[in-house]
Amino acid sequence: MKTFADLANPWIGGLAIYEPGRPVEEVARELGFESADEISKLASNENALGPSPRAVAAMREAASKMHRYPDGGAFYLKQALAAKLDVRPSQILTANGSNEVLELIGHVFLGPDTNIVMADRAFVVYRLIARSSRAEVVAVKMKDYTHDLDAMLAAITDRTKVVFVSNPNNPTGTMLDEPAVERFVARVPDSVVVCLDEAYIELLPEDRQPDSLAFVRQGKKVIVARTFSKTYGLAGLRIGYAVAAEDCIGLLNRVRQPFNVNAMALAAAVAALDDDEHVRRTREMVRSGLAQLEEGFRRLGLAFVPAVVNFMLVKVGKGREVFEALQRRGVIVRPMDGYGLPEYVRVTVGTRAENEKCLRGLREVLAG
Ligand code: PMP
């Protein structure tokens, strides 16, 4: 008898499955904690302050209208984004998290006999999407935990369709400055799409955010991917967007589901976009949390990669063992062996108390 695997497209069985941070409820159950509240999840780069309160109010109001389909064209959200970002609504695609933007890029541009160029320690989803589109992955070694843009340029061939640059990068927490990205985009051949993944960009003060949307305004082959998951604290809702030339957005729109963004997410995102106070508090929490973690790591004699975002790589020795021991103490971080960094874990900035709990846990684990 044939199995489903026999019937599936032959390349599917070999694909890797994305390993997400574990839900707190599951860890609490498994390790015998009374409640999920005893666990600090510092594993998925979420916003420790929670969602924007304005977004929560908008979701409450939207709840009674959930018998209606969402606005498949995301009219109000695109209007609000266009005004804020100084682009046209037709240059925006809304998506089920920026993850869906990456996936749609795969559908539109990738296939057999094509490849993507990415950094070896950039966000793993680029790799997964290329593979599921049957494209090859050219992973270029990072330099000092940062994209080596010259080496990435040199890696581009006739087969290359998309170059992914995560800026700032997950999981290293590092960032390329505006002139470096500008020089890079200017030198990428016209036959290649550059995806600038800026999932964390709003965590930076405005004067430190590179103006990557200028590439779109100038008509370059650049797709900027952004999200409401991080700075706006809406990871559970799944809402992100792409900004690119109108013809590119038209192509991406052809391969998305008609209602890819749900109605609650649309309402919440519009409200969150206006919530400057929540963004300001989030930036402040991240700035002081990074300082607290850095100081704690120094006191423990641990090396770390200085970060500009709400997470940091820290060198703890046996990363997976430390991850497990911290988890038993109610702190979830992310082991990094999947990224070829078995001596590191990635710690997301939490509240002051959560950061302290993580540092205390590390002290105990490393002492014993
Ligand atoms: N890009 C990067 C660099 C990320 O770290 C993440 C989230 N881990 C994403 C994209 C996807 O985020 P989302 O789908 O929640 O918008």
Residues whose N, C-alpha, C, O or C-beta is under 5 A from the ligand:
A	BS01	PMP	N96 G97 S98 N99 F123 S166 P168 N170 D197 A199 T227 S229 I239 G240
